[in-house]
Amino acid sequence: MIDNDPTAAPAAVPADLGGPYVPADRYGFLQADGARLRYACWNVPGTKPGKGSVVLLTGRGEFIEKYATEVVGELLGRGYCVYALDWRGQGLSDRPLADRGKGHIDNFSTYMADLQLFLDKVVAPAAPRPILALCHSMGAHVMMRVLAENGSGPLSAGVLCSPMTALKREAMLRSVLMLMPEIPTIDERYLFGTGPFVLLAREFNANFVTHDERRYRFTDQWFQADPRLALGGPTLGWGRQAVRSMTAAVAPGYLERIDLPLVLVSAGEDPLIESGTHASVAARLRHGEHFTIAGAKHEVMMETDDLRALFWEAFDRLANGVLGQ
């Protein structure tokens, strides 16, 4: 574990985002099975006392700074320390392919091992208790699998936004994958319909993730400020491993192992995740709750102010209720 590595900090900050953006108090890298995983911590012990901590996990294709632009500041304003991780293959963590633009993974068990290492080596030794998980999409999926297989660890509760429990058009994806041989030359291709990141192709009116154009542009602004963050679409191999992992997560008796109180937050207009599965997933949890934000697209925390207010109400309710604050 390497703390305060200058290469783990962003190379530059977009001029228009300098106000709400909060740089981390500490950046570093974890060594994980031959790869470096980048993490960031805010309000580390010895700086400003908080009332607990939040472990912030992003979705596929995302990176720490996207959430450090606003969400981290909102958590700090509530008195929490924040611990965030860049998934392997994203942000400033190492990437498995020579083409850095491809979002690839060999197996979702790798993500799970990386998350467990982060919890064990960075979060558990230093984070003020209680510790709340705040996870989006793929990050929520990986967290659920770690909770099911490894237990709650240092965590006291969790909020899962748009958790990746099933994909829209998943049946078509599975059909295509069955026809494609599982070899590197195939699996390392971009998944059909995706490709490299192209700024000029980022049409707001055609986006799947938010109704808020200012927040939609966070990604573009950060990719321009620090091109090391840029990432394109997922590979066919990522898609293959994603459907396998989602199948494993809904196996009989699997979700029932999770004893951590969890709130699943669905986006009512999610065009990427099959949010209709969230209620049944929550019902299988020992301490599960389901909440839908009508009108929201996939990225609830990047939505318009009125929709985000509903999200923060749900978050605060969990913190105040389950954590006894």
N, C-alpha and C positions, 0 to 999 in steps of 0.2 A: 504494500500500500504506500503510495507516494502522495503526501499532502503538499498543497501550495505549489504545484507544478505550474509555471506560467503558461505552458502550452495547453493546459486544461481550461484556461479562461478564453472567452471569445476574443478574436483578434481586433475587433472594432464593434462599436455600438451604433446602430442606425440613428441618424441625427433626429428623426422625428419621434423616436422612442426613448430618448434619453430621460424624459420626465418620469414616466411610470416604471421604467425598468429598474430593478434592484440587483446589482452585482452580488455574487455570493461572498460570504466571509471567508470561505475556504473552497478551493477546487483541488481535485486530485484524481489519481488513477488507481484502480485495483488491477492486480495481475490475476487473470482468470483463464486457466487452460490455454496459455499461449497468447491471449489477447488482453489488451488494456481496456478496462471499462472506466469511463469518466463519470465522476460524481461531483455534486456541489452541495454545500451546507450553508445555511443562513442562521445567524444567532447561535453560533457554536458556543459551548460552555465557556464562561469567562467574559462574554460580551454583554448580552442583555438577557436577563432572566425571563423565561416564558412560562406558560401554564401547561406546557406539553409540547409534543412534536407532531409533525405531519410527514409521512413518507409519500412523496409525489412521484407517480409513475405515468409516463406518457403513452400514447398510442403508436401504432406503426407509422414510421416516417417522421415522427416528431423529435423534438430535441429540447433540452433544458431551457434555453433562452425564450422559447415560445411562451412558456409558463412564467418565467421570471419577469416577463414584460408587465403582467398585471396580477396574475393569480398569486404569485409568491408574496407580493406586497400586501395583498388582501389577507393572506394568512398571517403574515407578520403583524399586521394591524390588529389581528385578533389575539395576538400574544403567543403564537406558536413558533417554535423552531422548525425549519424545513430542511428535509434531506431528499435530494433528487438524483436520479440515475439516467444516463443515456444508455439505451439498450445497445447491445452488441450489433454492429452494422448500421448504427444511426448516430447523429450528432457528432461528437468528437471521440466516441469510442471506436476501437479498431473495427475494420470492415473485412468480411471474409473473402471478398472477390477483388481481383485486380481493378475491375471497373467499379469505382466507388459509388457510382450513381445507382447501382442495382441494390434493392433491398432484399437481402438473402439470409437464410438461416438453414443449417443442416438438419435441425430437429428442435422442436419447442422445449425439449428437455434441457437444451443449452440455455435458453432464456431462464428457465426455472432455476438451474444451478447458479447462473449469474445473479439472479435476484436473491437467492439464499445467501450467497457470498456477501452481497451488499448489506443485507440485514445483519449477518453475523459479524462482519468486520468493521462496518462503518456505523450502522444505526444502533445496534444493541449496546455497544460499549459506551456510547456518548450521548445518545438522544435523551433529553428529559422526558420522564413519563408523565401522563400516559401518552402512548404513541398511536396515532390515527393514520390509516392508509387512505390516500386519495388517488384513485387510479382511473385512467381513461382507456376504453376500448381494448386493444391488445394487452395493455398493461393490466387492466382489470382481469382479463382472462388468465394471464400468467399468475397473477396474485392468487386467484381462486385455486388454481392447480397447486401452487406451493402450499397454501393453507390446507388443502385436502390431503396432501402427501406428507407434509412436514410439520403440521400443527401451526398454532398461532404465533409461537415465538414471542418476541417482545411487543407485539401489537395488541391493542385493546379493542379496536373496532375498525370498520372500514366503510368508505363510500365509493361505490363503483359506478362510474358514469359511462353509459352506452357500452356495457360490457360485451365483449365479443363472444357471444354464446352460439350464434348462428349467423350466417351471411345471407343477404338478399341474393337471389339467383344462385344459391349454393348448389342446388341440384344440377344445374348446367355445368358449374365448375367441376363437380365431382365426375360428371360424365366425360368431360374433356380429359381430366386427369387419368381416367381409366384407360384412355386410348394412347396416352403419352408414355413412352418407356422411361423408367426412373434411372436415368444416367446423367452425369454432370453436364454434358453438352446440351441436354434438353432442359434440365432443371435450372440451369443458370441463365436461361433466356428470360426476358421480361414476360410477365404474365400478359396474356392477350388483352388488348385494350389499354395497356399502360406503356410507358417508355421513359426516357430520360426526362429530368426536370427541364422545362422550357418556360422561361418567364413570360414570353409573349402568348403562350397558350393558356395562361392562368386567367380565364374569363370568369369574373365574379358571378355573372348571371347564370353560368352553367355549373356552379360549384355544388357539392353535396354536403358541405359541412356546417355552414352558418349563414344566417341572414344579415350578418354585420360585416360590411366590406372593410371597415378599418381593421378589425381583428383578423379578417381573412388575409389581409396584406402583411400581418406580422411575419409569416413564413417567408414571403418574398423579400422583405426588408432585411431579415437576418441572413438569408442566403447571399444577398448582395454584399452585406457588411463583412461576412466571414464565409467565403465560398467552401471552406472545409465542412460546413454544416449541410451543404446541399445534398439532396437525395431524390432520386426518381421513384418510379413505381416498384412494386414487388416482383420478384422472379416467380416463375412457374413452381420452382422448388419451395418457395415460401408459401405459396398457395396450397401445395400438396401437404406440407407439414401443418399448416393452419387447420385444414379440415380434419386431419388425423387427430390433432390436439383437441379440437372441439368435440370430436366423437368420444375421445377418452374422458373428457370432462363431464359428459352426461351419462356415462355408464352407470348401471344400477349400483346404488350404494356409495357412489363417489362423492357427490356433493353433500351427502348426509354426514360425511366425516367432519365437515367444517364446523367448528364450534365458536368461531369469532362472530360477533354481531355485525351484520352487513346490511347496508341500504343500497339497493340497485336502483339507479336513476336512469329511466328510459327517455330517449328523445322521441317525442310523438310523431315527428316527420323524418325519422332516420331513414335515408335511402341506402345505407350501407349495411347496417346490422339489422337482423330480424328481431326487432324489439318485442314482438309478440311472444317470444320465448322467455322473456325476463320474469314474468309473473310466476310461471311454473318453476323456474330455477329458484327464485326466492322462496317459494313454498317448500322446496326440498331442503333448504338450509335449516339448521337447528334454531338460528336466531336471524331470520331473514325478513326484510321489509322491501316493498316495491313502491316506487314513486315515479309517475310519468309527468314530464313537462310538455304539455300540449303545445304544438307549434314549433318546437325546437328541432333543428337538424342535428346531425351526428355529434358535433363538438359543442356540447352544452356549455362548457366553461368559456367558449369563444363566441357565444351568441350575443344577441342584443341585450341592452341593459335590463329590460323588463323580464326577459327569460332567465338571465343570470341571477336576478334577484330571487327568483323561485328556487334556483339551485342552491344559493347561499342559505336560504331559509331551511332547506332540507339538511344541508351540511351542519348548520348551527344547531338544529334540533337533535341530530345524532350526538354532536359533541356535548350539548347541554344535558341530554338525557342519559345516554349510555355511559359517558365518561363522568357524569355527575358534576358537571361544571356549571 
